[in-house]
Amino acid sequence: MSAQSIAGIAFVILLIALDVVVIVALTKVWQTKIQTAKEEVYQKQALDAIQAQQETARQQKKLAAEMAEIKERLTSIERILKEVE
């Protein structure tokens, strides 16, 4: 084998190795982008769940206050009815 053919084979091997490195790097970049997109979706879902929980808690407090008011009114009505008897 001549020095030129060895240099040519080495150059081809170098090009193949470079291609492999580039392909692996691009694959990692694409995987990272996909993972980041998934994480953003999960974060949005978590924020939506937190907001829903906060709204539910607010509504529960409102209902509890309304129930307390209804109980007070009912107690007042019962007292009035007992006085009328």
C-alpha positions in Angstrom: 0.0 0.0 0.0 1.2 3.4 -0.8 1.3 6.4 1.5 -1.5 8.0 -0.6 -3.9 5.1 -0.2 -3.2 4.9 3.6 -3.8 8.7 3.8 -7.0 8.3 1.7 -8.3 5.5 4.0 -7.4 7.6 7.1 -9.2 10.6 5.6 -12.4 8.5 4.9 -12.3 7.0 8.4 -11.9 10.5 9.8 -14.9 11.8 7.8 -17.0 8.8 8.9 -16.0 9.5 12.6 -16.9 13.2 12.1 -20.2 12.3 10.7 -21.0 9.9 13.6 -20.0 12.7 16.1 -22.2 15.2 14.3 -25.2 12.8 14.1 -24.8 11.9 17.8 -24.7 15.6 18.8 -27.7 16.4 16.7 -29.6 13.5 18.2 -28.8 14.7 21.7 -29.9 18.3 20.8 -33.2 16.9 19.4 -33.8 14.8 22.5 -33.1 17.7 24.7 -35.6 19.9 22.8 -38.2 17.1 23.0 -37.6 16.7 26.8 -37.8 20.5 27.3 -41.1 20.6 25.5 -42.5 17.8 27.6 -41.3 19.5 30.8 -43.0 22.7 29.7 -46.3 20.8 29.2 -45.9 19.2 32.6 -45.2 22.6 34.2 -48.3 24.1 32.6 -50.4 21.2 33.8 -49.1 21.6 37.3 -49.8 25.3 37.3 -53.4 24.6 35.9 -53.9 22.1 38.7 -52.7 24.6 41.3 -55.1 27.2 40.0 -57.9 24.7 40.0 -57.2 23.8 43.6 -57.0 27.4 44.6 -60.4 28.1 42.9 -61.9 25.1 44.6 -60.6 26.2 48.0 -62.0 29.7 47.4 -65.4 28.3 46.5 -65.4 26.0 49.5 -64.7 28.9 51.8 -67.5 30.8 50.2 -69.9 27.9 50.6 -68.9 27.5 54.2 -69.6 31.1 54.9 -73.0 30.8 53.2 -73.8 27.7 55.1 -73.0 29.5 58.4 -75.3 32.3 57.4 -78.1 29.9 56.6 -77.6 28.2 59.9 -77.8 31.5 61.7 -81.0 32.4 59.9 -82.5 29.0 60.6 -81.7 29.3 64.3 -83.3 32.7 64.2 -86.5 31.4 62.5 -86.6 28.5 65.0 -86.4 30.9 67.9 -89.2 33.1 66.5 -91.4 30.0 65.9 -90.9 28.8 69.5 -91.8 32.3 70.7 -95.0 32.3 68.7 -96.1 28.9 70.0 
